[in-house]
Amino acid sequence: MFKGSMVAIVTPFKNGKVDEKALEELIEWHIKEGTHAIVPCGTTGEASTLDYEEHYRVIEITVKVVNKRVPVIAGTGSNSTEEAIMIARKAEQLGADGSLSVTPYYNKPTQEGLYRHFKEIADKTGLPMILYNVPGRTSVNMLPETVARLAEHPRIVGIKEATGDMKQVSQIIRLCGSDFAVISGDDFTNLPLLALGGRGFISVTANVCPKDVAELFNSWERGDISRAREIHYKLEPINKAMFIETNPIPVKTALAMMGKIKEEFRLPLCEMSETNKQKLAEVLRSADLIS
């Protein structure tokens, strides 16, 4: 259902507000460059500092601008099950094609708690759901056996796996079968995950290199493994640079250097250190993304 290069799109800010014009321009650029799906209001979209009105407005703008040309998978997760249900229902009303729901953070639920959380959301909402497992941010790792239980639900169609653990990815694919979409949540694992049977990536790097990230997937799909490998190594320094500081600080800084958005964050995120900004600029120059 969902596959390819799916950008975890940033939320541009200007003078403390969502920069709607910049967001619209980013979306159009992504579609022109071949991005296969747009994912607003995720980690990279700074969803944790958007209020409800802003969150819904970003989804609304994305759906309107995309206009069914590619799928829109809205970030709807929360560490409150009822809140996650509420946001997912609103995303459906706004016209999203799917939802991305992160494992509850701070609560540190058990595996049974994780199962019940996602099952409750899927039971009470209508969108196809992609689970999102990112223990580095949430302090809880959803194990393959739990994912396999959830994969039996007709509305739970895949998982964004951001453990960086190919053994865990392999177990999930084996347990859940070919109909369940396992998606890379770490750009450095994009190609290895495809080799294991994954369906694509929800990508940070696609924010700055949409054409290359899409072409990596397209090359793999048409069986041009050498071309996919070539792009993987081309993107490796950029993938690393996108995490030189906490995401989305580097990617938003990069987009600002490229003239796409303003360099603006919301606390507790802040601008990069000058040393790291210089390192980032060197990588972008080497990739011909800035002059």
C-alpha positions as CSV (number, residue, x, y, z in Angstrom):
1,M,0.0,0.0,0.0
2,F,2.8,2.4,1.0
3,K,6.3,2.1,-0.5
4,G,9.2,4.0,-1.9
5,S,10.8,7.2,-0.7
6,M,8.5,8.8,1.8
7,V,9.8,12.1,3.1
8,A,9.4,12.9,6.8
9,I,8.9,16.5,5.8
10,V,10.0,19.4,8.0
11,T,7.6,22.0,9.3
12,P,9.0,25.4,8.3
13,F,8.6,28.2,10.8
14,K,8.7,32.0,10.2
15,N,8.4,34.5,13.1
16,G,7.1,31.8,15.4
17,K,4.3,30.6,13.1
18,V,4.1,27.8,10.6
19,D,5.4,29.1,7.3
20,E,2.6,27.8,5.1
21,K,4.0,29.2,1.8
22,A,7.4,27.5,2.4
23,L,5.6,24.2,3.3
24,E,3.6,24.4,0.1
25,E,6.7,25.0,-2.0
26,L,8.5,22.1,-0.3
27,I,5.7,19.7,-1.1
28,E,5.6,20.8,-4.8
29,W,9.4,20.4,-5.0
30,H,9.1,16.9,-3.6
31,I,6.5,15.8,-6.0
32,K,8.5,17.2,-8.9
33,E,11.7,15.4,-7.7
34,G,9.9,12.0,-7.5
35,T,9.2,11.6,-3.8
36,H,6.6,8.7,-3.4
37,A,4.7,9.9,-0.3
38,I,4.6,12.9,2.1
39,V,4.7,12.3,5.8
40,P,3.8,15.5,7.7
41,C,3.8,16.0,11.5
42,G,6.4,13.3,12.4
43,T,9.5,13.7,14.5
44,T,11.2,15.6,11.7
45,G,8.1,17.8,11.4
46,E,8.5,18.9,15.1
47,A,5.0,17.5,15.9
48,S,5.8,17.6,19.6
49,T,5.8,21.4,19.6
50,L,2.9,22.0,17.3
51,D,-0.4,22.7,19.0
52,Y,-3.5,20.9,17.8
53,E,-4.6,23.7,15.5
54,E,-1.1,23.8,13.9
55,H,-0.9,20.1,13.7
56,Y,-4.2,19.8,11.8
57,R,-3.4,22.8,9.6
58,V,-0.1,21.2,8.5
59,I,-2.0,18.0,7.6
60,E,-4.7,20.1,5.8
61,I,-2.2,22.0,3.7
62,T,-0.3,18.8,2.8
63,V,-3.5,17.0,1.7
64,K,-4.6,20.1,-0.3
65,V,-1.3,20.7,-2.1
66,V,-0.6,17.0,-2.8
67,N,-4.1,16.7,-4.3
68,K,-4.0,12.9,-4.5
69,R,-0.8,12.9,-6.6
70,V,1.0,10.8,-3.9
71,P,-0.1,9.4,-0.6
72,V,-0.2,11.6,2.5
73,I,0.7,9.6,5.7
74,A,0.0,11.9,8.7
75,G,1.9,11.7,12.0
76,T,-0.8,11.0,14.6
77,G,1.0,9.4,17.5
78,S,0.9,10.2,21.2
79,N,1.8,8.7,24.5
80,S,-1.9,8.9,25.3
81,T,-4.0,6.3,23.5
82,E,-7.1,8.5,23.5
83,E,-5.2,11.5,22.2
84,A,-3.7,9.3,19.4
85,I,-7.3,8.2,18.5
86,M,-8.5,11.8,18.4
87,I,-5.6,13.0,16.1
88,A,-6.0,10.0,13.8
89,R,-9.7,10.6,13.4
90,K,-9.0,14.3,12.5
91,A,-6.3,13.3,10.0
92,E,-8.9,11.0,8.3
93,Q,-11.4,13.8,8.2
94,L,-8.8,16.1,6.6
95,G,-8.2,13.6,3.8
96,A,-5.0,11.8,4.8
97,D,-4.3,8.4,3.2
98,G,-2.7,6.8,6.2
99,S,-1.4,7.5,9.7
100,L,2.0,7.1,11.4
101,S,1.8,6.3,15.1
102,V,4.8,6.2,17.3
103,T,5.3,3.9,20.3
104,P,4.3,5.8,23.5
105,Y,7.2,7.8,25.0
106,Y,7.9,8.4,28.6
107,N,5.2,6.0,29.9
108,K,7.4,3.0,29.0
109,P,4.6,0.5,28.4
110,T,5.1,-3.2,28.5
111,Q,4.8,-5.3,25.3
112,E,1.2,-6.1,26.2
113,G,0.6,-2.3,26.8
114,L,2.0,-1.6,23.4
115,Y,-0.2,-4.2,21.8
116,R,-3.3,-2.8,23.4
117,H,-2.4,0.8,22.6
118,F,-2.2,0.2,18.9
119,K,-5.0,-2.2,18.7
120,E,-7.3,0.3,20.4
121,I,-6.3,3.0,17.9
122,A,-6.8,0.7,14.9
123,D,-10.2,-0.5,16.3
124,K,-11.5,3.1,16.7
125,T,-10.1,4.8,13.6
126,G,-10.4,4.2,9.9
127,L,-7.0,5.0,8.3
128,P,-4.4,2.4,7.4
129,M,-1.8,2.7,10.1
130,I,2.0,2.4,10.1
131,L,3.5,1.7,13.4
132,Y,6.7,3.6,14.4
133,N,9.3,2.0,16.5
134,V,12.1,4.4,17.6
135,P,13.5,3.3,21.0
136,G,16.2,5.9,20.9
137,R,13.6,8.5,21.4
138,T,10.8,6.6,23.3
139,S,12.8,4.4,25.7
140,V,10.8,1.4,24.6
141,N,11.5,-1.2,21.9
142,M,8.5,-2.9,20.3
143,L,9.6,-6.5,19.8
144,P,9.0,-8.5,16.6
145,E,6.5,-10.8,18.3
146,T,4.4,-7.8,19.3
147,V,4.6,-6.4,15.8
148,A,3.4,-9.8,14.5
149,R,0.4,-9.8,16.8
150,L,-0.5,-6.3,15.6
151,A,0.1,-7.2,11.9
152,E,-3.0,-9.4,12.1
153,H,-5.2,-6.3,12.4
154,P,-6.6,-5.3,9.0
155,R,-5.8,-1.6,9.4
156,I,-2.2,-2.1,10.7
157,V,-0.3,-2.3,7.4
158,G,3.3,-1.7,8.2
159,I,6.0,-0.4,10.6
160,K,8.6,2.3,10.4
161,E,11.6,0.5,12.0
162,A,14.2,2.9,13.5
163,T,16.2,0.6,15.7
164,G,19.0,0.3,13.2
165,D,19.0,-3.4,14.0
166,M,18.8,-5.5,10.9
167,K,18.4,-8.7,12.9
168,Q,15.2,-7.2,14.4
169,V,14.0,-6.1,10.9
170,S,14.7,-9.6,9.5
171,Q,12.6,-11.1,12.3
172,I,9.7,-8.8,11.7
173,I,9.6,-9.6,8.0
174,R,9.8,-13.3,8.7
175,L,7.1,-13.2,11.3
176,C,4.7,-10.8,9.6
177,G,4.9,-12.0,6.0
178,S,5.2,-10.2,2.6
179,D,1.9,-8.3,2.9
180,F,3.2,-6.3,5.9
181,A,5.3,-3.2,4.9
182,V,8.5,-2.9,6.8
183,I,9.9,0.6,6.2
184,S,13.3,2.1,7.1
185,G,13.3,4.8,9.7
186,D,17.1,5.4,9.5
187,D,18.5,6.5,6.2
188,F,21.8,4.6,6.7
189,T,19.7,1.4,6.7
190,N,17.7,2.2,3.5
191,L,19.5,-0.1,1.2
192,P,20.1,-3.0,3.6
193,L,16.4,-3.0,4.5
194,L,15.4,-3.3,0.9
195,A,17.7,-6.3,0.6
196,L,15.9,-7.9,3.4
197,G,12.5,-7.4,1.8
198,G,11.5,-3.9,3.1
199,R,9.2,-1.6,1.1
200,G,11.0,1.7,1.3
201,F,11.9,4.5,3.7
202,I,10.4,7.3,5.7
203,S,13.4,9.5,5.2
204,V,15.1,12.5,6.7
205,T,17.7,12.8,4.0
206,A,14.9,13.0,1.4
207,N,14.2,16.5,2.7
208,V,17.4,17.7,1.0
209,C,18.1,15.0,-1.7
210,P,14.6,14.0,-2.8
211,K,15.6,12.9,-6.3
212,D,18.5,10.7,-5.1
213,V,16.6,9.0,-2.4
214,A,13.7,8.3,-4.7
215,E,16.1,7.0,-7.4
216,L,17.7,4.7,-4.9
217,F,14.4,3.0,-4.4
218,N,13.5,3.1,-8.1
219,S,16.8,1.6,-9.1
220,W,16.2,-1.3,-6.6
221,E,12.7,-1.8,-7.9
222,R,13.9,-2.2,-11.5
223,G,16.7,-4.5,-10.5
224,D,19.6,-2.1,-11.0
225,I,21.4,-3.1,-7.8
226,S,24.7,-1.5,-8.8
227,R,23.0,1.9,-9.3
228,A,21.1,1.6,-6.0
229,R,24.4,0.8,-4.3
230,E,26.1,3.7,-6.0
231,I,23.4,6.1,-4.7
232,H,23.6,4.6,-1.2
233,Y,27.3,5.5,-1.0
234,K,26.8,8.9,-2.5
235,L,24.2,9.6,0.2
236,E,26.2,8.1,3.1
237,P,28.0,11.4,4.1
238,I,24.7,13.3,4.0
239,N,22.9,10.6,6.0
240,K,25.6,11.0,8.7
241,A,25.4,14.8,8.6
242,M,21.7,14.8,9.1
243,F,22.3,13.5,12.6
244,I,25.4,15.5,13.6
245,E,23.0,17.1,16.1
246,T,19.5,16.1,17.2
247,N,17.0,15.7,14.2
248,P,15.6,17.9,12.8
249,I,18.2,20.6,13.6
250,P,20.6,19.6,10.9
251,V,18.1,19.0,8.2
252,K,16.3,22.3,8.8
253,T,19.7,24.1,8.9
254,A,20.6,22.4,5.6
255,L,17.3,23.5,4.0
256,A,17.9,27.0,5.2
257,M,21.4,27.0,3.6
258,M,19.7,25.8,0.4
259,G,17.3,28.7,0.5
260,K,14.2,26.5,1.0
261,I,13.1,27.6,4.5
262,K,14.0,30.0,7.3
263,E,16.5,28.6,10.0
264,E,13.9,28.6,12.8
265,F,13.1,26.0,15.5
266,R,11.0,25.8,18.6
267,L,12.4,25.4,22.0
268,P,13.7,23.1,23.4
269,L,15.4,22.7,19.9
270,C,17.7,25.5,18.9
271,E,20.2,26.4,16.2
272,M,23.3,24.3,15.6
273,S,26.7,25.1,17.1
274,E,28.9,27.0,14.7
275,T,31.4,24.2,14.5
276,N,28.8,21.7,13.5
277,K,27.2,24.1,11.1
278,Q,30.5,24.5,9.3
279,K,30.8,20.7,9.1
280,L,27.3,20.4,7.7
281,A,28.1,23.1,5.1
282,E,31.2,21.2,4.0
283,V,29.1,18.1,3.3
284,L,26.4,20.0,1.5
285,R,29.1,21.7,-0.7
286,S,30.7,18.4,-1.5
287,A,27.3,17.1,-2.6
288,D,26.7,20.3,-4.7
289,L,23.6,21.2,-2.7
290,I,25.0,24.6,-1.9
291,S,27.7,26.7,-3.4
